[in-house]
Amino acid sequence: MGIKFYQENIVRKARNLRKKGLTATKIAKRLNVGDTTILRWCNDIPSTNPYHLYAQKLRDKARRKSIKLGKNTTLNEQKAKILASILYWCEGSKYPSNNFIAFSNSDIDLVITFLKLFRLGFHPKKNKLRVSLQLHTTHDKEKIISFWSKILKIQKSQFYKPTVTKPTKNMKRIDYKGTCTIRYHNVYTLLEIMGIYEGFAKKIKMIKMK
């Protein structure tokens, strides 16, 4: 199932009602939106509900424990190559349908993570990196290009002309900055990435589970 889009005014109404103390269930019924969606939109709004506070405490505890594992992981060139290749396996265009590297996603942190790992592991030439954006007509094109250029540390001159489409029923996600595609025109690096994750997959298959 694809990601559902909601009109911004519905999101604002939900957040305003939550700030007034209404429960997620009541807001969901009023706006004809699922309870879990309401909670996701309003998870940063303080609540005095004891059940909500307890659940939030458990979620925070689980995340803090997991964050330590990620932060304490040491990185070197070899590990960066493996991690970048696995991410590309999930979100990248493959050979022979594609003869250049093209990693696409709308998750900002995921795009940044891939690009940093790619730079650390494969040392791409800076001037050969390219960025393609897919935006909506509701976006401020120049503002979004500046945003991606700054966080990716790639010059605007290396951006292709964005593809601009009209969102379905004029709906869009909260803080949606478009879909970003990192491109690098080197078929041999693409094949190296594919070889790494294919080899990794074969190694995992050989592991005998108890």
N, C-alpha and C positions, 0 to 999 in steps of 0.2 A: 504494500500500500504506500502511495506517495505521501509526501508531506502536505498537509492541508493548509491552505492559506486563509487568513481571516482579515476582515477590514480593520484598519487601525482604530476606528472609533469604537468597535466592539471590545478591543483589548483595553482601551482607555476606560470604558464603562466598567469593565470587570475590575480593573485596578482601583478605580474610585469607590466601587461598592465594597471591595475588600478592605480598603482603608477606613470605611465607615463601620466595619465590624461584621459584615454579613459573612456567613459561612460559604465555603466553596460550593456546597450542594445547592444552597438557595440562589447563588449567583448563576450557577449552571442552568437551573430551571428557568430563571428569568431571561437568560440570553440564549438558551437552547445550545449550550456548549457543554462538552463533557467535564466532569469533576476534575479529572487529572489535568486537563488542559488549563483550567482555571488555576489550579495549584501551581502549574508550571509558569504561568504568566505572572503569578503573584508571590512566588517563593521568596522574594527579597523584602516583602512587606511584613513588618513585625506583627506577631499574633499573640493573643493572651490565652488562646485555646490550649488547655493542658495536653490534649492528645496531639495537636499539631506541634507543640513545643517538644514533646517527648520524641516524636518521629523525627523532627529536625535534629535533635541531639544525637540520635542513632546514626542519621545520615552523615552528620558532621564528623562523628567518631570514625566511621568507616572510611571517609575520604581522607582524613588526616593520616590514618594508618597507611593507606595506599600511596598517598603523596610522598611519604618518606621513602618508600621503595623506589619510586621513579626518580626522586631527587638524588638519591644516594648511588644511582647507577653511573658507573664511570664510562666515558666514551673515548674511543680512539678511532682511527681511520677505518679499521676493519669492521668494528661494530656499527659505525655510521653507514658504511656501505650496505651491511646486512639489513639494518633497520629501514634505510631509505628504500631498498629494494622490496622489502615486504610491504611497505606503504604503497609503493608503486604497483605492486601486484594487485592491491585492493582497488586503487583509484586511477591507475594509469592506462594509457592506450598501448596496445601490444603490437608487436611485429607478427605477421606481415601486413596486417590491416593498416598499420602506421609505421612509418620509417623514421620517426623522430620521437623524442621524449615529450609526452604531454600528460601532465598530472593535473587533474581538475577536482575542485571541491569548493563549497561555499563556506565551510568551516574555517574561519580565519586562522585559528591556532594550528589546525592540521596542515594547512598550506605552508605556514611559517615553519613548522616542524620538518616537513618534507624538504623544503628548500635548504634549511640549515644543515640537515643531515646529508643532502645531496652535495652541497658545497664542501662540507667537511670530508666526505668520503670519496667524491669523484673529481673535485677541483675543476669545475667547469670554467671556461673563459667567461669573464663577466660580461663582455660586450656581445656574447652570443646568446645570452639568456633573453627570452622574449615572454611577454605576458599578454594573454587574451582574456578579456572580461565579457561576461554575458550579463547585461543589466536590464532593468525594467524602465519603462517610460516615466515612472515615478521617481527615478533617481536623478540627482544632480550629477551629470556625467563627469564634469571636471573635478568636482569634489571627491567623487569615488575613486577616480584615477589617482588623484593626489594621495588619498588614503592608502591605496595599495602600494603605490610607489614608495611611500615613506616606510611602511612596515616591512616591505620586502627588500628595501635598499636596492631598487632597480630604477634606473632613470626612466622618465616618462617617454623619452624618445625611443625606448625599447618596447613600448606598448603598441599593440595593434589597435586599429580602430574598433571600439567595442561593438558587440552585437546587442542591439536594443530591441526588446520585445515587450508587448503589452501584457501585464499580469492577468491571469484568468479572473474575470469578473471584478477587475480593479482591486484584487486582494493581494496582500503581500505579507511576508513574515516580519516579525519585530527585528529591528536592527539588521536587516538583510543587506549586505554589502555586495550583492551580486555573486556570480560564480566565477572563480578565478582559475585560469589554466596557466601553469608554468610550462613553457616550451623550451626545448634545447635540441637544435638540429644536429644530432650526431647519432647515426644508426648504430655505430659500434658500441657506444656507451649504453644505448638502449638494449642491445643484445647482451651486454655484460650484466646489466641489471636483471634481465630475464633469466640469465644463467645462474645468477646468485640465488634468486628466490626458487628456481626450479631445483637447484641442488639442496637448498634448505628444506624444501618440501619432501624430497626423497629421504633426507636424513631423519625427518620427523616420522615419516611412514615406517621406518625401520625400528622405531622405539616400541618395545613390547610393554603394553600396559598390564598391570597386575589386576 
